[in-house]
Every structure is written in structure tokens, then in C-alpha cells.
């Protein structure tokens, strides 16, 4: 039997220090406050949602002192990788229509599943991307994950290739 080609994506979790991130820190379990995805293990930039909407982020460029981070390398099928790549390309092309969802964060805190057209918060975006693949099986709806809750799910996945602590 021929083995299917695999690709690696990186899911980065960080702890930022601003008023909204501090709120997420306290209500979300005192851990990570932001998450983003890179399309390979060596990328200098990641994709995510922040207060400016859908963005390409450069975490190493904006490294803050004592910032806590962890990166999960997930090995997924080439078909799943292509799905994620196409979605990110489409979102980059239409980035002006995508906004950050503060309302989504509050609905998440109330454990209310939701989908607001054109809006995501960071961990909802990452969870939804992963749920669109056949390689990753998450237990909850994408809109019910805060950044600090996803690492527990990723750590149990069969497609987890490696975990790198404080990569930035």
C-alpha cells in the first residue's frame, strides 16, 4: 500500500500583554491569549485574526520580553494542506471583508456556538481551518475554543509531529 504524501503546518500559541489579551488570559485559564497558523514549520509569518481583522503576522519581529509561546507541528495530508492553503489565499485576497469578532469571544465565553458572516476571533479561525480537514478531529465546534483551550486538543492528535516550546 502506497503511503499518502504529508505536509506540516504550524499552530503557534502566544501570550500577549494588552488590555483585551489580559482579559482573555484571566477568563480563559491563564495561559495563551492568541493563536495563528503557518503553512510550514519554518515560516517567518503566520496567519490569524487580531483587532485589525485577518492578517499576516510576524511574531519573531515583534517578540516581547518574557512572552510565553508554544508551537504545535501537525502533519496533515497533502489534500488537507491544499484546502487550508486555498482558504488562506482566498482570505488574503479578500482581507478587507474580514473582521475580528469581539462578540464571538463573548459568545464563546457563554458557551454559545455561533457563526457570524465575515468575522472570526483567532482561535475560532484556527479551529475551523483544522476542522475542515480529514486529518484533525476536534471535540467542540470551532466557535467554542479560546486560545488556551486548543493546545489540549492538539496534544492528543495522531497527526501531532512535534511540540516546540518558546519558539519565538
Contact map, one row per residue, 1 for C-alpha under 8 A:
111000000000000000000000000000000000000000000000000000000000000000000000000000000000000000000000000000000000000000000000000000000000000000000000000000000000000000000000
111100000000000000000000000000000000000000000000000000000000000000000000000000000000000000000000000000000000000000000000000000000000000000000000000000000000000000000000
111110000000000000000000000000000000000000000000000000000000000000000000000000000000000000000000000000000000000000000000000000000000000000000000000000000000000000000000
011111000000000000000000000000000000000000000000000000000000000000000000000011000000000000000000000000000000000000000000000000000000000000000000000000000000000000000000
001111100000000000000000000000000000000000000000000000000000000000000000000011000000000000000000000000000000000000000000000000000000000000000000000000000000000000000000
000111110000000000000000000000000000000000000000000000000000000000000000001111000000000000000000000000000000000000000000000000000000000000000000000000000000000000000000
000011111000000000000000000000000000000100000000000000000000000000000000001111001000000000000000000000000000000000000000000000000000000000000000000000000000000000000000
000001111100000000000000000000000000001110000000000000000000000000000000111100001000000000000000000000000000000000000000000000000000000000000000000000000000000000000000
000000111110000000000000000000000000111110000000000000000000000000000000111100001000000000000000000000000000000000000000000000000000000000000000000000000000000000000000
000000011111000000000000000000000000111110000000000000000000000000000011110000000000000000000000000000000000000000000000000000000000000000000000000000000000000000000000
000000001111100000000000000000000011110000000000000000000000000000000011110000000000000000000000000000000000000000000000000000000000000000000000000000000000000000000000
000000000111110000000000000000000011110000000000000000000000000000001111000000000000000000000000000000000000000000000000000000000000000000000000000000000000000000000000
000000000011111000000000000000011111000000000000000000000000000000001110000000000000000000000000000000000000000000000000000000000000000000000000001100000000000000000000
000000000001111100000000000000011110000000000000000000000000000000111100000000000000000000000000000000000000000000000000000000000000000000000000000000000000000000000000
000000000000111110001000100000111100000000000000000000000000000000111000000000000000000000000000000000000000000000000000000000000000000000000000000000000000000000000000
000000000000011111001100000000011100000000000000000000000000000000100000000000000000000000000000000000000000000000000000000000000000000000000000000000000000000000000000
000000000000001111101100000000000000000000000000000000000000000000000000000000000000000000000000000000000000000000000000000000000000000000000000000000000000000000000000
000000000000000111111100000000000000000000000000000000000000000000000000000000000000000000000000000000000000000000000000000000000000000000000000000000000000000000000000
000000000000000011111110000000000000000000000000000000000000000000000000000000000000000000000000000000000000000000000000000000000000000000000000000000000000000000000000
000000000000000001111111000000000000000000000000000000000000000000000000000000000000000000000000000000000000000000000000000000000000000000000000000000000000000000000000
000000000000001111111111100000001100000000000000000000000000000000000000000000000000000000000000000000000000000000000000000000000000000000000000000000000000000000000000
000000000000000111111111110000001000000000000000000000000000000000000000000000000000000000000000000000000000000000000000000000000000000000000000000000000000000000000000
000000000000000000111111111000000000000000000000000000000000000000000000000000000000000000000000000000000000000000000000000000000000000000000000000000000000000000000000
000000000000000000011111111101001000000000000000000000000000000000000000000000000000000000000000000000000000000000000000000000000000000000000000000000000000000000000000
000000000000001000001111111111111000000000000000000000000000000000000000000000000000000000000000000000000000000000000000000000000000000000000000000000000000000000000000
000000000000000000000111111111000000000000000000000000000000000000000000000000000000000000000000000000000000000000000000000000000000000000000000000000000000000000000000
000000000000000000000011111111000000000000000000000000000000000000000000000000000000000000000000000000000000100000000000000000000000000000000000000000000000000000000000
000000000000000000000001111111101000000000000000000000000000000000000000000000000000000000000000000000000000000000000000000000000000000000000000011110000000000000000000
000000000000000000000000111111100000000000000000000000000000000000000000000000000000000000000000000000000000000000000000000000000000000000000000000100000000000000000000
000000000000000000000001111111110000000000000000000000000000000000000000000000000000000000000000000000000000000000000000000000000000000000000000000100000000000000000000
000000000000001000000000100111111000000000000000000000000000000000000000000000000000000000000000000000000000000000000000000000000000000000000000000100000000000000000000
000000000000111100000000100001111110000000000000000000000000000000011000000000000000000000000000000000000000000000000000000000000000000000000000001100000000000000000000
000000000000111100001101100100111110000000000000000000000000000000000000000000000000000000000000000000000000000000000000000000000000000000000000011100000000000000000000
000000000000111100001000000000011111000000000000000000000000000000000000000000000000000000000000000000000000000000000000011000000000000000000000001000000000000000000000
000000000011110000000000000000011111100000000001000000000000000000000000000000000000000000000000000000000000000000000000011001000000000000000000001000000000000000000000
000000000011100000000000000000000111110000000111100000000000000000000000000000000000000000000000000000000000000000000000011001000000000000000000000000000000000000000000
000000001111000000000000000000000011111000000111000000000000000000000000000000000000000000000000000000000000000000000000000001000000000000000000000000000000000000000000
000000001111000000000000000000000001111110101110000000000000000000000000000000000000000000000000000000000000000000000000000000000000000000000000000000000000000000000000
000000011100000000000000000000000000111110100100000000000000000000000000000000001000100000000000000000000000000000000000000000000000000000000000000000000000000000000000
000000111100000000000000000000000000011111100000000000000000000000000000000000000000000000000000000000000000000000000000000000000000000000000000000000000000000000000000
000000011100000000000000000000000000011111100000000000000000000000000000100000000000000000000000000000000000000000000000000000000000000000000000000000000000000000000000
000000000000000000000000000000000000000111110000000000000000000000000000000000000000000000000000000000000000000000000000000000000000000000000000000000000000000000000000
000000000000000000000000000000000000011111111100000000000000000000000000000000000000000000000000000000000000000000000000000000000000000000000000000000000000000000000000
000000000000000000000000000000000000000001111100000000000111000000000000000000000000000000000000000000000000000000000000000000000000000000000000000000000000000000000000
000000000000000000000000000000000000010000111110000000011110000000000000000000000000000000000000000000000000000000000000000000000000000000000000000000000000000000000000
000000000000000000000000000000000001111000111111000000011110000000000000000000000000000000000000000000000000000000000000000000000000000000000000000000000000000000000000
000000000000000000000000000000000001110000001111100001111000000000000000000000000000000100000000000000000000000000000000000000000000000000000000000000000000000000000000
000000000000000000000000000000000011100000000111110001111000000000000000000000000000000000000000000000000000000000000000010011000000000000000000000000000000000000000000
000000000000000000000000000000000001000000000011111111100000000000000000000000000000000000000000001100000000000000000001110010000000000000000000000000000000000000000000
000000000000000000000000000000000000000000000001111111100000000000000000000000000000000000000000000100000000000000000000110000000000000000000000000000000000000000000000
000000000000000000000000000000000000000000000000111110000000000000000000000000000000000000000000001100000000000000000000000000000000000000000000000000000000000000000000
000000000000000000000000000000000000000000000000111111100000000000000000000000000000000000000000001100000000000000000000000000000000000000000000000000000000000000000000
000000000000000000000000000000000000000000000000111111100000000000000000000000000000000000000010011100000000000000000010000000000000000000000000000000000000000000000000
000000000000000000000000000000000000000000000011110111110000000000000000000000000000000000110010011100000000000000000000000000000000000000000000000000000000000000000000
000000000000000000000000000000000000000000000011110111111000000000000000000000000000000000010010000000000000000000000000000000000000000000000000000000000000000000000000
000000000000000000000000000000000000000000001111000001111100000000000000000000000000000000000000000000000000000000000000000000000000000000000000000000000000000000000000
000000000000000000000000000000000000000000001111000000111110000000000000000000000000000000000000000000000000000000000000000000000000000000000000000000000000000000000000
000000000000000000000000000000000000000000011100000000011111110000000000000000000000000000000000000000000000000000000000000000000000000000000000000000000000000000000000
000000000000000000000000000000000000000000011100000000001111111000000000000000000000000000000000000000000000000000000000000000000000000000000000000000000000000000000001
000000000000000000000000000000000000000000010000000000000111111000000000000000000000000000000000000000000000000000000000000000000000000000000000000000000000000000000001
000000000000000000000000000000000000000000000000000000000111111000000000000000000000000000000000000000000000000000000000000000000000000000000000000000000000000000000000
000000000000000000000000000000000000000000000000000000000111111100000000000000000000000000000000000000000000000000000000000000000000000000000000000000000000000000000000
000000000000000000000000000000000000000000000000000000000011111110100000000000000000000000000000000000000000000000000000000000000000000000000000000000000000000000000001
000000000000000000000000000000000000000000000000000000000000011111100000000000000000000000000000000000000000000000000000000000000000000000000000000000000000000000000000
000000000000000000000000000000000000000000000000000000000000001111100000000000000000000000000000000000000000000000000000000000000000000000000000000000000000000000000000
000000000000000000000000000000000000000000000000000000000000000111110000000000000000000000000000000000000000000000000000000000000000000000000000000000000000000000000000
000000000000011100000000000000000000000000000000000000000000001111111000000000000000000000000000000000000000000000000000000000000000000000000000000000000000000000000000
000000000000011000000000000000010000000000000000000000000000000001111100000000000000000000000000000000000000000000000000000000000000000000000000000000000000000000000100
000000000001111000000000000000010000000000000000000000000000000000111110000000000000000000000000000000000000000000000000000000000000000000000000000000000000000000001111
000000000001110000000000000000000000000000000000000000000000000000011111000000000000000000000000000000000000000000000000000000000000000000000000000000000000000000111110
000000000111100000000000000000000000000000000000000000000000000000001111100000000000000000000000000000000000000000000000000000000000000000000000000000000000000000111110
000000000111000000000000000000000000000000000000000000000000000000000111110000000000000000000000000000000000000000000000000000000000000000000000000000000100000111110000
000000011110000000000000000000000000000010000000000000000000000000000011111000000000000000000000000000000000000000000000000000000000000000000000000000000000000111100000
000000011110000000000000000000000000000000000000000000000000000000000001111100000000000000000000000000000000000000000000000000000000000000000000000000000000001111000000
000001111000000000000000000000000000000000000000000000000000000000000000111110000000000000000000000000000000000000000000000000000000000000000000000000000000001110000000
000001111000000000000000000000000000000000000000000000000000000000000000011111011000000000000000000000000000000000000000000000000000001100000000000000000000001000000000
000111100000000000000000000000000000000000000000000000000000000000000000001111111000000000000000000000000000000000000000000000000000001000000000000000000000000000000000
000111100000000000000000000000000000000000000000000000000000000000000000000111111100000000000000000000000000000000000000000000000000000000000000000000000000000000000000
000000000000000000000000000000000000000000000000000000000000000000000000000011111110000000000000000000000000000000000000000000000000000000000000000000000000000000000000
000000000000000000000000000000000000000000000000000000000000000000000000000111111111000000000000000000000000000000000000000000000001111000000000000000000000000000000000
000000111000000000000000000000000000001000000000000000000000000000000000000111111111100000000000000000000000000000000000000000000000000000000000000000000000000000000000
000000000000000000000000000000000000000000000000000000000000000000000000000001111111110000000000000000000000000000000000000000000000000000000000000000000000000000000000
000000000000000000000000000000000000000000000000000000000000000000000000000000111111111000000000000000000000000000000000000000000001100000000000000000000000000000000000
000000000000000000000000000000000000000000000000000000000000000000000000000000011111111100000000000000000000000000000000000000001001100000000000000000000000000000000000
000000000000000000000000000000000000001000000000000000000000000000000000000000001111111110000000000000000000000000000000000000000000000000000000000000000000000000000000
000000000000000000000000000000000000000000000000000000000000000000000000000000000111111111000000000000000000000000000000000000000000000000000000000000000000000000000000
000000000000000000000000000000000000000000000000000000000000000000000000000000000011111111100000000000000000000000000000000000000000000000000000000000000000000000000000
000000000000000000000000000000000000000000000010000000000000000000000000000000000001111111110000000000000000000000000000000000000000000000000000000000000000000000000000
000000000000000000000000000000000000000000000000000000000000000000000000000000000000111111111000000000000000000000000000000000000000000000000000000000000000000000000000
000000000000000000000000000000000000000000000000000000000000000000000000000000000000011111111100000000000000000000000000000000000000000000000000000000000000000000000000
000000000000000000000000000000000000000000000000000001000000000000000000000000000000001111111110010000000000000000000000000000000000000000000000000000000000000000000000
000000000000000000000000000000000000000000000000000001100000000000000000000000000000000111111110000000000000000000000000000000000000000000000000000000000000000000000000
000000000000000000000000000000000000000000000000000000000000000000000000000000000000000011111110000000000000000000000000000000000000000000000000000000000000000000000000
000000000000000000000000000000000000000000000000000000000000000000000000000000000000000001111111110000000000000000000000000000000000000000000000000000000000000000000000
000000000000000000000000000000000000000000000000000011100000000000000000000000000000000000111111110000000000000000000000000000000000000000000000000000000000000000000000
000000000000000000000000000000000000000000000000000000000000000000000000000000000000000000000111111000000000000000000000000000000000000000000000000000000000000000000000
000000000000000000000000000000000000000000000000000000000000000000000000000000000000000000000111111000000000000000000100000000000000000000000000000000000000000000000000
000000000000000000000000000000000000000000000000000011000000000000000000000000000000000000100111111100000000000000000111000000000000000000000000000000000000000000000000
000000000000000000000000000000000000000000000000101111000000000000000000000000000000000000000001111110000000000000000111000000000000000000000000000000000000000000000000
000000000000000000000000000000000000000000000000111111000000000000000000000000000000000000000000011111000000000000000011110000000000000000000000000000000000000000000000
000000000000000000000000000000000000000000000000000000000000000000000000000000000000000000000000001111111000000000000011100000000000000000000000000000000000000000000000
000000000000000000000000000000000000000000000000000000000000000000000000000000000000000000000000000111111100000000000000100000000000000000000000000000000000000000000000
000000000000000000000000000000000000000000000000000000000000000000000000000000000000000000000000000011111110000000000000000000000000000000000000000000000000000000000000
000000000000000000000000000000000000000000000000000000000000000000000000000000000000000000000000000011111111000001010001100000000000000000000010000000000000000000000000
000000000000000000000000000000000000000000000000000000000000000000000000000000000000000000000000000011111111100000000000100000000000000000000000010000000000000000000000
000000000000000000000000000000000000000000000000000000000000000000000000000000000000000000000000000001111111110000000000000000000000000000000000000000000000000000000000
000000000000000000000000000000000000000000000000000000000000000000000000000000000000000000000000000000111111111111000000000000000000000000000000000000000000000000000000
000000000000000000000000000000000000000000000000000000000000000000000000000000000000000000000000000000011111111110000000000000000000000000000011110000000000000000000000
000000000000000000000000001000000000000000000000000000000000000000000000000000000000000000000000000000001111111100000000000000000000000000000001000000000000000000000000
000000000000000000000000000000000000000000000000000000000000000000000000000000000000000000000000000000000111111100000000000000000000000000000000000000000000000000000000
000000000000000000000000000000000000000000000000000000000000000000000000000000000000000000000000000000000011111110000000000000000000000000000001000000000000000000000000
000000000000000000000000000000000000000000000000000000000000000000000000000000000000000000000000000000000011111111000000000000000000000000000001000000000000000000000000
000000000000000000000000000000000000000000000000000000000000000000000000000000000000000000000000000000000011001111100000000000000000000000001011000000000000000000000000
000000000000000000000000000000000000000000000000000000000000000000000000000000000000000000000000000000010010000111110000000000000000000000000010000000000000000000000000
000000000000000000000000000000000000000000000000000000000000000000000000000000000000000000000000000000000000000011111010000000000000000000000010000000000000000000000000
000000000000000000000000000000000000000000000000000000000000000000000000000000000000000000000000000000010000000001111111000000000000000000000000000000000000000000000000
000000000000000000000000000000000000000000000000000000000000000000000000000000000000000000000000000000000000000000111110000000000000000000000000000000000000000000000000
000000000000000000000000000000000000000000000000000000000000000000000000000000000000000000000000111000000000000000011111000000000000000000000000000000000000000000000000
000000000000000000000000000000000000000000000000000010000000000000000000000000000000000000000000011110000000000000111111100000000000000000000000000000000000000000000000
000000000000000000000000000000000000000000000000100000000000000000000000000000000000000000000000011110010000000000010111110110000000000000000000000000000000000000000000
000000000000000000000000000000000000000000000000110000000000000000000000000000000000000000000000000111011000000000000011111110000000000000000000000000000000000000000000
000000000000000000000000000000000111000000000001110000000000000000000000000000000000000000000000000100000000000000000001111111000000000000000000001000000000000000000000
000000000000000000000000000000000111000000000000000000000000000000000000000000000000000000000000000000000000000000000000111111100000000000000110111001000000000000000000
000000000000000000000000000000000000000000000000000000000000000000000000000000000000000000000000000000000000000000000001111111110000000000000111110000000000000000000000
000000000000000000000000000000000000000000000001100000000000000000000000000000000000000000000000000000000000000000000001111111111000000000000100000000000000000000000000
000000000000000000000000000000000011100000000001000000000000000000000000000000000000000000000000000000000000000000000000011111111100000000000100000000000000000000000000
000000000000000000000000000000000000000000000000000000000000000000000000000000000000000000000000000000000000000000000000001111111110000001000110100001000000000000000000
000000000000000000000000000000000000000000000000000000000000000000000000000000000000000000000000000000000000000000000000000111111111000000001110000000000000000000000000
000000000000000000000000000000000000000000000000000000000000000000000000000000000001000000000000000000000000000000000000000011111111100000000000000000000000000000000000
000000000000000000000000000000000000000000000000000000000000000000000000000000000000000000000000000000000000000000000000000001111111101111000000000000000000000000000000
000000000000000000000000000000000000000000000000000000000000000000000000000000000000000000000000000000000000000000000000000000111111110111000100000000000000000000000000
000000000000000000000000000000000000000000000000000000000000000000000000000000010011000000000000000000000000000000000000000000011111110000000000000000000000000000000000
000000000000000000000000000000000000000000000000000000000000000000000000000000010011000000000000000000000000000000000000000000001111111100000000000000000000000000000000
000000000000000000000000000000000000000000000000000000000000000000000000000000010000000000000000000000000000000000000000000000000011111110000000000000000000000000000000
000000000000000000000000000000000000000000000000000000000000000000000000000110010000000000000000000000000000000000000000000000000100111110000000000000000000001000000000
000000000000000000000000000000000000000000000000000000000000000000000000000100000000000000000000000000000000000000000000000000000110111111000000000000000000101000000000
000000000000000000000000000000000000000000000000000000000000000000000000000000000000000000000000000000000000000000000000000000000110011111100000000000000000100000000000
000000000000000000000000000000000000000000000000000000000000000000000000000000000000000000000000000000000000000000000000000000100110000111111000000000001000000000000000
000000000000000000000000000000000000000000000000000000000000000000000000000000000000000000000000000000000000000000000000000000000000000011111000000000001000000000000000
000000000000000000000000000000000000000000000000000000000000000000000000000000000000000000000000000000000000000000000000000000000000000001111101100000000000000000000000
000000000000000000000000000000000000000000000000000000000000000000000000000000000000000000000000000000000000000010000000000000010000000001111111100000000000000000000000
000000000000000000000000000000000000000000000000000000000000000000000000000000000000000000000000000000000000000000000000001111110010000000011111100000000000000000000000
000000000000000000000000000000000000000000000000000000000000000000000000000000000000000000000000000000010001000011100000001100110000000000001111100000000000000000000000
000000000000000000000000000000000000000000000000000000000000000000000000000000000000000000000000000000000001101110000000000100000000000000011111110000000000000000000000
000000000000000000000000000000000000000000000000000000000000000000000000000000000000000000000000000000000001000000000000001100100000000000011111111111000000000000000000
000000000000000000000000000100001000000000000000000000000000000000000000000000000000000000000000000000001001000000000000001100000000000000000001111111000000000000000000
000000000000100000000000000100011110000000000000000000000000000000000000000000000000000000000000000000000000000000000000011000000000000000000000111111100000000000000000
000000000000100000000000000111111000000000000000000000000000000000000000000000000000000000000000000000000000000000000000000000000000000000000000111111100000000000000000
000000000000000000000000000100000000000000000000000000000000000000000000000000000000000000000000000000000000000000000000000000000000000000000000111111111000000000000000
000000000000000000000000000000000000000000000000000000000000000000000000000000000000000000000000000000000000000000000000001000100000000000000000111111111100000000000000
000000000000000000000000000000000000000000000000000000000000000000000000000000000000000000000000000000000000000000000000000000000000000000000000001111111110000000000000
000000000000000000000000000000000000000000000000000000000000000000000000000000000000000000000000000000000000000000000000000000000000000000000000000011111111000000000000
000000000000000000000000000000000000000000000000000000000000000000000000000000000000000000000000000000000000000000000000000000000000000001100000000011111111100000000000
000000000000000000000000000000000000000000000000000000000000000000000001000000000000000000000000000000000000000000000000000000000000000000000000000001111111100100000000
000000000000000000000000000000000000000000000000000000000000000000000000000000000000000000000000000000000000000000000000000000000000000000000000000000111111100100000000
000000000000000000000000000000000000000000000000000000000000000000000000000000000000000000000000000000000000000000000000000000000000000000000000000000011111110100000000
000000000000000000000000000000000000000000000000000000000000000000000000000000000000000000000000000000000000000000000000000000000000000110000000000000001111111100000000
000000000000000000000000000000000000000000000000000000000000000000000000000000000000000000000000000000000000000000000000000000000000000000000000000000000001111100000000
000000000000000000000000000000000000000000000000000000000000000000000000011100000000000000000000000000000000000000000000000000000000001100000000000000000000111110000000
000000000000000000000000000000000000000000000000000000000000000000000001111000000000000000000000000000000000000000000000000000000000000000000000000000000111111111100000
000000000000000000000000000000000000000000000000000000000000000000000001111000000000000000000000000000000000000000000000000000000000000000000000000000000000001111100000
000000000000000000000000000000000000000000000000000000000000000000000001110000000000000000000000000000000000000000000000000000000000000000000000000000000000000111110000
000000000000000000000000000000000000000000000000000000000000000000000111100000000000000000000000000000000000000000000000000000000000000000000000000000000000000111111000
000000000000000000000000000000000000000000000000000000000000000000000111000000000000000000000000000000000000000000000000000000000000000000000000000000000000000001111110
000000000000000000000000000000000000000000000000000000000000000000001110000000000000000000000000000000000000000000000000000000000000000000000000000000000000000000111110
000000000000000000000000000000000000000000000000000000000000000000011110000000000000000000000000000000000000000000000000000000000000000000000000000000000000000000011111
000000000000000000000000000000000000000000000000000000000000000000001110000000000000000000000000000000000000000000000000000000000000000000000000000000000000000000011111
000000000000000000000000000000000000000000000000000000000011001000001000000000000000000000000000000000000000000000000000000000000000000000000000000000000000000000000111
